[in-house]
């Protein structure tokens, strides 16, 4: 029994818990419903999914799938982060960061062990798309009410969406998934309507964030999806509709902020990135192998920043963040993990049945990594879930290919020739 078929029968409860986590990860109900805050739903659902998956394997003596070099690199990366307490400039922060990273690693391992069929992959991706409607509406409502704007005009929301750049990244991640469901003829009408609404609201939220990196990431993601989608004309039409809507409805302040890229010396936000990259460069020269400790970039800022950079920023680039905090050793582990997951998404896009979703995942990963060139968030749950889905897409595709190959090998050569002759129409 192959991984896809076997996946329909095992880890059912873990799959339900994982699906609930995907919804909670986007909708963050504990952040805007006070009564739910003490329940810590994200931790409960993810922990339950991981626990149920592990218990089933222990109870039935089944091996835990570690995802080869990709998964082992993530384990090594997490282990290095936790070990960096020994040389960190902020040990307490590093310890907390290491614990969070181990949790995210557990989520990744749970995903690749539980999502073993195209149906499960589609369900979790679909739940993420629908749940993204909640934060999109939150961002739009805050903008309309003028609540807690960053720089006076950049909208955001609660929890992980409090940073406009992080919010834009997470909203951009679901847009290719949403349009993939929308463009697929087999999708049910209600799902297609929900995905159309989710995609439109996500684009609006990105625009209202005024995130330049988010806009670039979304553009790259949609371009990758349109180029790789087999129904090319349909993909171009959907992409064109989104582009026209963006041009027509984006506020003037959105275009004005994007134009500041050419005059970044006058933009405090842009200069913050320049200073952060200078700090990352100086840390790498001073501590090239192991960095200053996981989560300690901002705490090392006073030791490495130029005199004019008085405010401490995050690294604003996930790869420079890794170099600064965990050195080139950590970067090696992270590149193997991230590169392997990205390659997995593109490999999964070739599958005959779930390739439509694999292509959307590949587009989401391309856009997300582009955003990460401007905003570094090592502890983003969305990133590890996206990578886990991409790795699962590849595993499902490989299992189906092996199953197909096994069937072909079992058919006798003579029978295969006879079947070809009978199917040609000449046998009549």
CORSUL-V538450 format. One record per residue. N is the residue number from 0. RES is the residue in one small letter. SS is DSSP state (h for helix, s for strand, l for the rest). PHI is phi in radians with two decimals (none if undefined). OMEGA is omega in radians with two decimals (* if undefined). Layout:
BEGIN
[[N:RES:SS:PHI:OMEGA] [N:RES:SS:PHI:OMEGA]]
END
This chain:
BEGIN
[[0:x:l:none:-3.08] [1:x:l:-1.34:-3.07] [2:x:h:-1.13:3.14] [3:x:h:-1.16:3.14] [4:x:h:-1.18:-3.14] [5:x:h:-1.12:-3.13] [6:x:h:-1.13:3.11] [7:x:l:-1.29:-2.97] [8:x:l:-1.95:-3.07] [9:x:l:-2.08:3.10] [10:x:l:1.04:-3.09] [11:x:h:-1.11:-3.13] [12:x:h:-1.13:3.10] [13:x:h:-1.11:3.12] [14:x:h:-1.15:3.10] [15:x:h:-1.07:3.13] [16:x:h:-1.15:3.13] [17:x:h:-1.16:3.09] [18:x:h:-1.11:3.09] [19:x:h:-1.09:3.11] [20:x:h:-1.10:3.13] [21:x:h:-1.05:3.11] [22:x:h:-1.19:-3.13] [23:x:h:-1.14:-3.13] [24:x:h:-1.01:3.14] [25:x:h:-1.53:-3.03] [26:x:h:-1.36:-3.12] [27:x:l:0.61:-3.07] [28:x:h:-1.05:-3.14] [29:x:h:-1.16:-3.13] [30:x:h:-1.47:-3.08] [31:x:h:-2.14:3.00] [32:x:l:-2.09:-3.02] [33:x:h:-0.92:-3.09] [34:x:h:-1.14:-3.11] [35:x:h:-1.60:-3.08] [36:x:h:-0.99:-3.11] [37:x:l:-1.17:-3.08] [38:x:l:-1.32:3.14] [39:x:l:0.87:-3.00] [40:x:h:-1.05:-3.14] [41:x:h:-1.10:3.14] [42:x:h:-1.16:-3.11] [43:x:h:-1.15:-3.09] [44:x:h:-1.19:3.13] [45:x:h:-1.20:3.11] [46:x:h:-1.13:3.11] [47:x:h:-1.15:3.13] [48:x:h:-1.09:3.14] [49:x:h:-1.14:-3.13] [50:x:h:-1.13:3.13] [51:x:h:-1.13:3.10] [52:x:h:-1.09:-3.13] [53:x:h:-1.18:-3.14] [54:x:h:-1.10:-3.14] [55:x:h:-1.12:-3.14] [56:x:h:-1.24:3.08] [57:x:h:-1.16:-3.10] [58:x:h:-1.19:-3.09] [59:x:h:-1.96:3.10] [60:x:l:0.96:3.10] [61:x:l:-1.64:-3.13] [62:x:l:-1.26:3.05] [63:x:l:-1.55:-3.12] [64:x:l:-1.45:-3.09] [65:x:l:-1.82:3.00] [66:x:l:1.20:3.02] [67:x:h:1.06:-3.09] [68:x:h:-1.08:-3.13] [69:x:h:-1.11:-3.14] [70:x:h:-1.21:3.13] [71:x:h:-1.14:3.09] [72:x:h:-1.14:3.09] [73:x:h:-1.14:3.09] [74:x:h:-1.08:3.12] [75:x:h:-1.15:3.12] [76:x:h:-1.10:3.12] [77:x:h:-1.14:3.12] [78:x:h:-1.11:3.11] [79:x:h:-1.12:3.13] [80:x:h:-1.06:3.14] [81:x:h:-1.20:-3.14] [82:x:h:-1.20:-3.08] [83:x:h:-1.19:3.00] [84:x:h:-0.96:-3.06] [85:x:h:-1.13:-3.11] [86:x:l:-2.17:-3.08] [87:x:l:-1.24:3.04] [88:x:l:-1.43:3.09] [89:x:l:-2.47:-3.01] [90:x:h:-0.96:-3.12] [91:x:h:-1.11:3.11] [92:x:h:-1.14:3.14] [93:x:h:-1.11:3.12] [94:x:h:-1.08:3.12] [95:x:h:-1.13:3.12] [96:x:h:-1.13:3.12] [97:x:h:-1.07:3.12] [98:x:h:-1.13:3.13] [99:x:h:-1.11:-3.14] [100:x:h:-1.18:3.06] [101:x:h:-1.12:3.08] [102:x:h:-1.10:3.14] [103:x:h:-1.17:3.06] [104:x:h:-1.11:3.10] [105:x:h:-1.10:3.09] [106:x:h:-1.11:3.13] [107:x:h:-1.04:-3.13] [108:x:h:-1.11:3.09] [109:x:h:-1.12:-3.14] [110:x:h:-1.05:-3.06] [111:x:h:-1.26:3.08] [112:x:h:-1.57:-3.04] [113:x:h:-1.69:-3.12] [114:x:l:-1.49:-3.02] [115:x:l:-2.10:3.09] [116:x:l:-2.56:3.13] [117:x:h:-1.07:3.14] [118:x:h:-1.13:3.13] [119:x:h:-1.11:3.11] [120:x:h:-1.06:-3.13] [121:x:h:-1.20:-3.13] [122:x:h:-1.10:-3.12] [123:x:h:-1.14:3.11] [124:x:h:-1.10:3.13] [125:x:h:-1.14:3.11] [126:x:h:-1.11:3.10] [127:x:h:-1.06:-3.13] [128:x:h:-1.08:-3.11] [129:x:h:-1.13:-3.13] [130:x:h:-1.15:-3.13] [131:x:h:-1.19:3.10] [132:x:h:-1.07:-3.09] [133:x:h:-1.09:3.13] [134:x:h:-1.16:3.10] [135:x:h:-1.06:3.10] [136:x:h:-1.11:3.11] [137:x:h:-1.05:3.13] [138:x:h:-1.12:-3.11] [139:x:h:-1.13:3.14] [140:x:h:-1.13:3.11] [141:x:h:-1.12:3.13] [142:x:h:-1.16:-3.13] [143:x:h:-1.12:-3.12] [144:x:h:-1.57:-3.12] [145:x:l:1.20:-3.07] [146:x:l:-1.45:2.93] [147:x:l:0.85:3.12] [148:x:l:-1.26:3.02] [149:x:s:-1.44:-3.10] [150:x:l:1.06:3.08] [151:x:l:1.51:-3.08] [152:x:l:-2.55:-3.10] [153:x:s:-1.65:-3.08] [154:x:l:-1.45:3.11] [155:x:l:-2.71:3.12] [156:x:l:-2.56:-3.03] [157:x:l:-1.82:3.04] [158:x:h:1.07:-3.11] [159:x:h:-1.20:3.14] [160:x:h:-1.68:3.14] [161:x:l:-1.23:3.05] [162:x:l:-1.63:-3.10] [163:x:h:-0.99:-3.13] [164:x:h:-1.20:3.12] [165:x:h:-1.15:3.11] [166:x:h:-1.07:-3.12] [167:x:h:-1.09:3.10] [168:x:h:-1.05:-3.07] [169:x:h:-1.21:3.08] [170:x:h:-1.25:3.13] [171:x:h:-1.12:-3.12] [172:x:h:-1.09:-3.05] [173:x:h:-1.54:-3.07] [174:x:h:-1.09:3.10] [175:x:h:-1.08:3.10] [176:x:h:-1.13:-3.13] [177:x:h:-1.11:-3.10] [178:x:h:-1.24:3.07] [179:x:h:-1.15:3.05] [180:x:h:-1.10:-3.11] [181:x:h:-1.14:-3.09] [182:x:h:-1.41:-3.10] [183:x:l:-1.41:-3.09] [184:x:l:-1.14:-3.10] [185:x:l:-1.32:3.14] [186:x:l:-1.17:3.12] [187:x:l:-1.20:-3.05] [188:x:h:-1.01:-3.12] [189:x:h:-1.09:3.12] [190:x:h:-1.17:-3.14] [191:x:h:-1.15:3.11] [192:x:h:-1.14:-3.14] [193:x:h:-1.07:-3.13] [194:x:h:-1.22:3.08] [195:x:h:-1.10:3.11] [196:x:h:-1.11:-3.12] [197:x:h:-1.09:-3.13] [198:x:h:-1.12:-3.12] [199:x:h:-1.11:-3.13] [200:x:h:-1.16:3.12] [201:x:h:-1.11:3.11] [202:x:h:-1.12:3.10] [203:x:h:-1.06:3.13] [204:x:h:-1.08:3.11] [205:x:h:-1.11:3.12] [206:x:h:-1.07:-3.09] [207:x:h:-1.24:3.05] [208:x:h:-1.29:-3.07] [209:x:l:0.99:-3.13] [210:x:l:-1.47:3.13] [211:x:h:-1.16:3.10] [212:x:h:-1.13:3.12] [213:x:h:-1.09:3.12] [214:x:h:-1.15:3.13] [215:x:h:-1.13:3.13] [216:x:h:-1.06:3.11] [217:x:h:-1.10:3.13] [218:x:h:-1.09:3.12] [219:x:h:-1.13:-3.12] [220:x:h:-1.04:-3.11] [221:x:h:-1.21:3.09] [222:x:h:-1.15:3.12] [223:x:h:-1.09:3.14] [224:x:h:-1.11:-3.11] [225:x:h:-1.12:-3.12] [226:x:h:-1.21:-3.05] [227:x:h:-1.56:-3.12] [228:x:l:-1.15:-3.09] [229:x:l:-1.19:3.08] [230:x:l:-1.49:-2.94] [231:x:h:-1.05:-3.10] [232:x:h:-1.11:3.13] [233:x:h:-1.10:3.13] [234:x:h:-1.12:-3.14] [235:x:h:-1.14:3.13] [236:x:h:-1.10:3.14] [237:x:h:-1.08:3.13] [238:x:h:-1.10:-3.14] [239:x:h:-1.15:3.11] [240:x:h:-1.07:3.11] [241:x:h:-1.11:-3.12] [242:x:h:-1.15:3.13] [243:x:h:-1.11:3.10] [244:x:h:-1.06:3.12] [245:x:h:-1.11:-3.12] [246:x:h:-1.12:-3.05] [247:x:h:-1.32:-2.95] [248:x:h:-1.92:3.13] [249:x:l:-1.15:3.14] [250:x:l:-1.19:-3.12] [251:x:h:-1.03:-3.12] [252:x:h:-1.09:3.12] [253:x:h:-1.13:-3.13] [254:x:h:-1.21:3.13] [255:x:h:-1.10:-3.13] [256:x:h:-1.22:3.12] [257:x:h:-1.18:3.11] [258:x:h:-1.24:-3.12] [259:x:h:-1.27:3.10] [260:x:h:-1.01:-3.11] [261:x:h:-1.37:3.12] [262:x:h:-2.24:-3.01] [263:x:h:-1.14:-3.14] [264:x:h:-1.11:-3.13] [265:x:h:-1.69:-3.08] [266:x:l:-1.87:-3.10] [267:x:h:-1.08:3.14] [268:x:h:-1.14:3.13] [269:x:h:-1.15:3.13] [270:x:h:-1.17:3.04] [271:x:h:-1.04:3.08] [272:x:h:-1.15:3.13] [273:x:h:-1.05:3.12] [274:x:h:-1.11:-3.13] [275:x:h:-1.10:3.13] [276:x:h:-1.19:3.06] [277:x:h:-1.13:3.11] [278:x:h:-1.09:3.13] [279:x:h:-1.06:3.13] [280:x:h:-1.12:-3.11] [281:x:h:-1.22:3.08] [282:x:h:-1.13:-3.11] [283:x:h:-1.14:3.08] [284:x:h:-1.26:-3.10] [285:x:h:-1.44:-3.11] [286:x:l:-2.34:-2.98] [287:x:l:-1.20:-3.01] [288:x:l:-1.44:-2.97] [289:x:l:-2.17:3.06] [290:x:l:1.20:-3.05] [291:x:l:-1.78:3.13] [292:x:l:1.89:-3.11] [293:x:l:-1.01:3.11] [294:x:l:1.35:-3.00] [295:x:l:-1.79:-3.06] [296:x:h:-1.00:-3.10] [297:x:h:-1.19:-3.13] [298:x:h:-1.35:3.08] [299:x:h:-1.57:-3.07] [300:x:h:-0.93:-3.09] [301:x:h:-1.04:-3.10] [302:x:h:-1.43:-3.00] [303:x:h:-2.23:-3.07] [304:x:l:-1.35:3.03] [305:x:l:-1.17:-3.05] [306:x:l:-1.00:-3.08] [307:x:l:-1.33:-3.13] [308:x:l:-1.63:-3.06] [309:x:l:-1.41:-3.11] [310:x:l:-1.62:3.14] [311:x:l:-1.47:3.11] [312:x:l:-2.02:2.93] [313:x:l:-1.29:-3.02] [314:x:l:-1.19:-3.13] [315:x:l:1.03:3.02] [316:x:l:-2.91:-2.99] [317:x:h:-1.10:-3.11] [318:x:h:-1.28:3.06] [319:x:h:-1.19:3.08] [320:x:h:-1.09:3.13] [321:x:h:-1.12:3.12] [322:x:h:-1.07:-3.11] [323:x:h:-1.18:-3.04] [324:x:h:-1.61:-3.08] [325:x:h:-2.24:3.04] [326:x:h:1.17:-3.11] [327:x:h:-1.28:3.03] [328:x:h:-1.15:3.09] [329:x:h:-1.11:3.13] [330:x:h:-1.08:3.12] [331:x:h:-1.05:3.12] [332:x:h:-1.07:-3.09] [333:x:h:-1.18:-3.14] [334:x:h:-1.16:3.10] [335:x:h:-1.10:3.13] [336:x:h:-1.15:-3.08] [337:x:h:-1.16:3.12] [338:x:h:-1.13:3.12] [339:x:h:-1.13:3.13] [340:x:h:-1.17:3.11] [341:x:h:-1.12:3.08] [342:x:h:-1.07:3.11] [343:x:h:-1.10:3.13] [344:x:h:-1.11:3.13] [345:x:h:-1.20:3.08] [346:x:h:-1.18:3.12] [347:x:h:-1.16:-3.12] [348:x:l:-1.23:3.14] [349:x:l:-1.54:-3.09] [350:x:l:-1.16:-3.06] [351:x:l:-1.20:-3.07] [352:x:l:-1.78:-3.10] [353:x:l:-1.88:3.14] [354:x:h:-1.10:3.12] [355:x:h:-1.05:3.12] [356:x:h:-1.41:3.07] [357:x:h:-1.06:3.11] [358:x:h:-1.17:3.09] [359:x:h:-1.19:3.10] [360:x:h:-1.12:3.11] [361:x:h:-1.08:3.11] [362:x:h:-1.15:3.11] [363:x:h:-1.08:-3.14] [364:x:h:-1.16:3.12] [365:x:h:-1.06:3.14] [366:x:h:-1.14:-3.11] [367:x:h:-1.15:-3.14] [368:x:h:-1.20:3.05] [369:x:h:-1.12:3.07] [370:x:h:-1.04:-3.12] [371:x:h:-1.19:3.04] [372:x:l:-1.27:-3.13] [373:x:l:-2.00:-3.10] [374:x:l:-2.47:-3.09] [375:x:l:-1.70:3.12] [376:x:l:-2.34:-3.13] [377:x:l:-1.13:-3.06] [378:x:l:-1.70:3.12] [379:x:l:-1.51:3.11] [380:x:h:-1.08:-3.13] [381:x:h:-1.04:-3.13] [382:x:h:-1.10:-3.07] [383:x:h:-1.26:3.05] [384:x:h:-1.18:3.11] [385:x:h:-1.05:3.12] [386:x:h:-1.11:3.12] [387:x:h:-1.13:3.10] [388:x:h:-1.12:3.12] [389:x:h:-1.12:3.11] [390:x:h:-1.13:3.11] [391:x:h:-1.14:3.12] [392:x:h:-1.05:3.12] [393:x:h:-1.18:-3.12] [394:x:h:-1.11:3.12] [395:x:h:-1.12:3.13] [396:x:h:-1.11:3.14] [397:x:h:-1.15:3.13] [398:x:h:-1.13:3.12] [399:x:h:-1.17:3.11] [400:x:h:-1.11:3.12] [401:x:h:-1.15:3.13] [402:x:h:-1.12:3.12] [403:x:h:-1.11:3.13] [404:x:h:-1.12:3.13] [405:x:h:-1.12:3.12] [406:x:h:-1.14:3.14] [407:x:h:-1.09:-3.12] [408:x:h:-1.21:-3.13] [409:x:h:-1.38:3.13] [410:x:l:-1.38:3.14] [411:x:l:-1.03:-3.09] [412:x:h:-1.03:-3.14] [413:x:h:-1.11:-3.14] [414:x:h:-1.15:3.12] [415:x:h:-1.11:3.14] [416:x:h:-1.17:3.14] [417:x:h:-1.12:3.14] [418:x:h:-1.12:3.12] [419:x:h:-1.13:-3.14] [420:x:h:-1.17:-3.12] [421:x:h:-1.18:-3.11] [422:x:h:-1.36:-3.10] [423:x:l:-1.38:-3.12] [424:x:l:1.75:-3.12] [425:x:l:-1.32:-3.07] [426:x:l:-1.16:3.14] [427:x:l:-1.24:*]]
END
